[in-house]
């Protein structure tokens, strides 16, 4: 039984559930939230998915929010998801982190963020109107192994991005304007399978055909079997 621990926040969470279950309706989704349960529940799951959402508290990477650039900060969520991440990694559970999830993992491991970047988020809430841009993928990477593509198009819905990369991580794809689009272990030997992506694979318009959604979903589910 595949039993995915999903950090559960916000109205868009159903997009993740629909995406995961589009592979197999029998997949069980375990909702994880500091307002619902203990992070230890993750130990009953086969994997962890860290989704998008509000911004990471900038004090966690040595900055302040005096200019109000970071929005919808939830300190309890930051703490809860950091514990979830540590539990997953220490227990060899696959991790897929999307958008905020990538940023949380990078900060938790010692990296930093740009608190505000231009041109990577539409002012429209409709996913059909999201910005789409190309990325370039490093060939010697898990992402390339999964997608078998050196380039591709992904959606973009974020106003923050990775600045300095955590020591244990490496960059595996970038946008044409130099924004880091994915991270993974620098040395994955003996580590839990992990892919950190900046785009929203769960709600891409062409997710059933696009390798940067379809193949990632297949990898994440199959690695738990």
N, C-alpha and C positions, 0 to 999 in steps of 0.2 A: 504494500500500500504506500503510495506516494502521499506525503503529508507535509505540505509547505507552510512554514511559519511566515505569515505576512504581517509586517508592521502596519497597523490598521488606523489610518487617519484620513480625514477629509472626504468630501463628497465624490471625488474621482476614483476612490478605491475600487469601485465596481469594475472599472476598466481593466484593472490588473486581474481580478477574479475571472472576468469573461475571457481574457487572453489566455490565462493558464488553463482554464477548463475547455477552451477551444481545441486543445490538444487531446484531452481525455476528460470526459465528464466525471469519471470516478475519482479524480484527484481531490484530495481533501485539503481545504484551506483552513488553517488555524489562525484566527485573529489574535494578534499580539498588541497589547496596549497597556501602558502603565495604569490606566483607569479601569482595566478589565482583569488583568492577571499578572502573574509573576513572570519575569523573563525566563525562569527555569523551565517553563512550559516548552520552550524551544527544544529541550532535550528529548521530547517525545516526537519531534518532527524530523523529517529527512533533509530539510534544507531551510534556508532563510532568504526572503526577498525584502529588501529595503527600498521603499518607493519614494516618489517625489513629495513635495510639500513646501512648507515655509522654510525660511533661512536658518542656518546654523548660527548659534550665538557667537559673535566674533571674538568675545573674550576667550573662547576656547583655543583660538590661534593667535592670541597676543595683540588683538586690536580692540578698539571700542566702537560704539555705535553712536557717537556724538553727532554725526551728520544724518542719522536716521536712514542709512542706506540699506541695512538689513531689516527685512519685514517678517512679520508673523513668527517671531522667535518663540520657541517652546522649550524652555530649559529641561523640563521633565522628559520630554520626548528625546532630546539630545542624550540625556543620561541613560534612558531606557534602551535606546537603539545602540549605544556604545556597548552596553552590557550584552545585548543580543549578538552583536558582531563578535565580541570576544568569545562568547559561548560557542558560536558557530565555528569559528576558526580553531579554537582549542579542542573541539570535538569532531573535526574533520567533516563538517557539514558544508555542502556547496552553498556559495553565496552569490546572489545576483543583486546588484545595487543599481538603481535607476535614478538619475538626476540628483535630487537631494541626497539619495543614498550614496552615490559616488562621493559627493562632497563631505558627507558625514564620515565615511570610511577614511578619506584622505586626511581630514582634520584629526580624527581619532588616532591615526598612526603618525601624526607629527607634521602634516602638511598645512598649507595656508590657502586662503581663497581671495580672489578679487571680490569685493563687496558689491560692485556694480559694473556691468559691462554693457555696451550698446549693441543693438541690432541682432540679438539672439532670442528675443521674445516679442510676439505680436501683442498688440493692445487688445486684440479680440479674444474672447474666451472660447470661441468655436474652434474645435480641433481641425475642422476643414480649412481654416484660415491660418493655421500655424505656419511659421517660417520653415522652409525646407532648404537645406544646403548640403554640399558635398563634403566628404571626409576622405582623408588619405590614411591607409592602414599600414602599420609596420608588418612586414612579412613574417618576421620571427616573433610571432605573438599568438596567444590563444585566440584572440579575436579573428586573426587571419585563418587559423586552423578551423574555426567554426564557420566562417562565412565564405572562405575561399575567394575573397575579393580584396583587391588592393585599394579600390575606391568604391564609393557608393553614396546614396542620398539618404539623409536622416532628417527627422523633424527637430525643431529647436524651440524650447519653451522655458528659458531660464535667463535670469539677469545677473546671476553670480557664476563664477567659474574657478577652476583650480588655478592657483598662482604657483606656489612652490609645491613640488611633489614630495610626499612622504618618503623617507629613505628606503622603506621596504617595497615601494611601488615603482612601476615604470610606465611611461606613456606609450600607448599602442595605437592611437589614432588622433588626428588633429583636423580642425576645419581649415579652410583656406586662409582665414584671417588669424590663424595662430592660436585658437582656443583649443585647449585639451579636451578631447571628446571621449576618451576611454583610458582606463588604468587597469593594471593587473599586477600580480606579484613579480617583483624583480627576479626572485629565485623561487620557483614554485615546487622545488623538491621537498617532499614531505609536508606540503601545505594543503589546506582544503582548497578544492576547486573554486575559483573566484573570478568574476567578471564585473567590472564597474563601468557603467556607460552613462554618458550625459544626456542622451536623447531618450525619448519616451517610446520605446519599442512596443509597449502595450496598446498604444493608440495611434500608431502610424496608419495613414489612410490606406496604404498598400501593404499592410502587415502580413497578409496571406501569401504575398509573392516576394516581398523585399527580404533579402538575405539578412539584413540587419535587424529584423524582427523575427521572421520565420525560423531561421537557423539558430538564433539565440534561444528561442523557446524550445526548439527540439533538443539542443544541447543541455539546457537546464533540466528538462524533464528526464531525458535519457540517462544523464549522469547519476540520477537517483535510483535507477533500477538495479 
